[in-house]
Amino acid sequence: MLSHAVLVRIIGIVVGVLWVVLLSFGLPISVDESGFSWHAFLIATQDPMYPFNVQVLMWIAFFYCLSEVAIKSFGQIEERRWMNAFSLYQNPSAVTVYTAKGEEVRVDLDSNEALKPELLAAIFYAKRKQLNPKAAITAIFKKINHQFQSTNDVGDVYSAVTADIDMRLHQVDLSYTVIRYLVWLIPTLGFIGTVIGIALALGQAAALGTGDPEMLEKVIPMLATAFYTTLLALLQSAVLMILIQVVQAKDEQLVNTVGAFCMDEIVTNLKPGSN
């Protein structure tokens, strides 16, 4: 069964291909009074390399990048849902705590009660099967419990959570490497297309010769298409860059929100147990 992320990427590529087909057959090949052609600007089916020309590759890369951004957005929605569903004192509302003598004591959970190591451990083990293992709230809660059981020191727990948040922020930045590469790749393809277009136009001009009265009529549209490629690439890159900045900022804000939630709801209520 395909994973959620792979399915979204496939959809992005399919939409990109359909968009190319729509532009190829739905956009009329015409030039307005100023000599501008939307068809040459967006798809350029007159290109001898079509359908494997640079503009087609740019559109595929553009929609693939959009799919990557969509995956990030869906992940944020799920992460918020997991965090909002998390309640330290509900589901269950009571846990069984084992005393130092091995006796079982049923404790009703109350937000006003301090979280000693044995109580926190009981809550964690009662909830661990309900929590999504991929959620950040689950990972941080697990780290808090393990650190508190290990050292019985609230300061150590605070330091561990702070270090975990910093690491997650770094991971968020690294997770955008592929998307940033695609944003860099699209303008690069545009420049490559411009260079190829200029080379083809000059080759056409050389083949026709300066004495051919139709030389300018044939060469100028080729030059225009060459420069259109770079313009389209820059516009696509600008759109993607805005989206990436917005989504990444929300990703980092979400990490901080989950971290602050754990600090406020769990760490501040910890109380070291008696040795």
C-alpha angles and dihedrals in degrees: 000000000000117000121241093252095048091050092052091050091051090049089051092053092045091050089049092053092047090050090053091050091048092051092045097053104019101049113078118234099237140129123222126221093276091054094251118140121196090196093056090044098051108030114353100205088178088072109111089225094057128156087028096043125128096261092057091051090049092054092049091049090046095054092041088055090049088054090053090051089048090053089054091050093049089049091053091051091052092045092053090048091053092048094048091048092052116101122167094204102040134069092049107026092187134037138189115248124194116220125217088265091055095253120145116237122183111221125194109220116242126176089219092060120093117245109239119187095260093048093047090049091051091051092047095051091044091053104034095093092050095052123086107246091215095056120104090222089059094049094048092045089051091049091049092052096046093045093048093048090048102048106012086218124125092202091058090050091051091050092047093051092046091051091048092052091050090050091049091051088053090049090051090055092048092049090065093059095101093046092049089049090054091050088053092044096056097060089042089056088048092055091046089051091051092051091048091047093050091047091051091047092051090047090051090049091051091049093050095044128219092274094062109103091208095055097098092043091056100036102044095061089051091052091047091053090049092056092041088063093061092044092052091047092052092049092049091048092050092052092048093046092055091049093047093050091051095046095044091049089053090048092054092043089052092053090052091046093052090046093049090047091054091046093050099039101037117010096048090054096052119116122186115243124239114267 
